[in-house]
Amino acid sequence: MILQAINVFKQLRPDDFKMLAVMERGMRHYEFVPVDKLSVLSGLASKDVDYLLDRLSKFKLIVRRTTGYVGYRLLPAGYDALALRALVERSVLEAFGNPLGIGKEADIYDALMPDGTKVAVKFNRLGRTSFTRVKKLRPYAPSCSWVYASRSAAKREFDALQRLHPHVSVPKPIAIDRHVVVMGLIDGVELANVAGITEPGIVLEDVIENVKRAYQLGIVHADLSEHNIVVKPSGEVLIIDWPQWVPTSHRNAKELLGRDVENVLKYFRRKFKLKWGLPQTLEYVTG
């Protein structure tokens, strides 16, 4: 699946990006930004605004609403285009490859930097299925729109990666713009999809050791499971998906840490018959 923003990227002109950015600003206050507000914010004549809105609609970067008043809002592809343009202009990205994972809250692609380095690019998609549900499950998400909820998720993850790398086995943080995080390549297989492991005890020790190191750095993952642990070709693990992390000073940190560790131990008990005690493992992590 190729991103719509990539499909049309080379056809977009400076004024197209200007209108997308104006719409982004307007969505701080409106779900659909009124056309007259777009004209005021952009400083463009009404006929020029109408022309740009028509172009961007045809590119499937924005959507129009006519109920009550005529207004427009960004589609995910429009937000993608803004972030991609900024990352290209900063010489962070040069070319896109294949999807590495498509999920409910994020899409991940591989890409190349100008120097040929292969990286992972994560597009946060909070609210894609239900923004109301996101607010319940992700309390850090702003209430204004999916645009800023996705942006908040990206910032939180990038902050965590900066604090954890290289002391904890997480992707290397490279760059961020809006809802998009560029990080070191995620090379491996999701633990949940690994057919078999020769020495599962060593892999479990590696996971718990990384949970401990994160805890020592003041961070609890808060959503850890076999679905965000990647087993690399070397057999080492990589822990991914950090937007929901909490500091160890958080009032629920111990409870969330316990849930993280219990999720991991349950999986290894069910899949590999390893019986590690939860109290002893937690004592090791926090000790």
Secondary structure, 3 states (H helix, E strand, C coil): CCCHHHHHHHHCCHHHHHHHHHHHHHCCCCCCEEHHHHHHHHCCCHHHHHHHHHHHHHCCCEEEECCCCCEEEECHHHHHHHHHHHHHHCCCCCEEEEEEEECCCEEEEEEECCCCCEEEEEEECCCCCCHHHHHHHCCCCCCCCHHHHHHHHHHHHHHHHHHHCCCCCCCCEEEEECCEEEEECCCCEEHHHCCCCCCHHHHHHHHHHHHHHHHHCCEECCCCCCCCEEECCCCCEEECCCCCCEECCCCCHHHHHHHHHHHHHHHHHHHHCCCCCHHHHHHHHHC
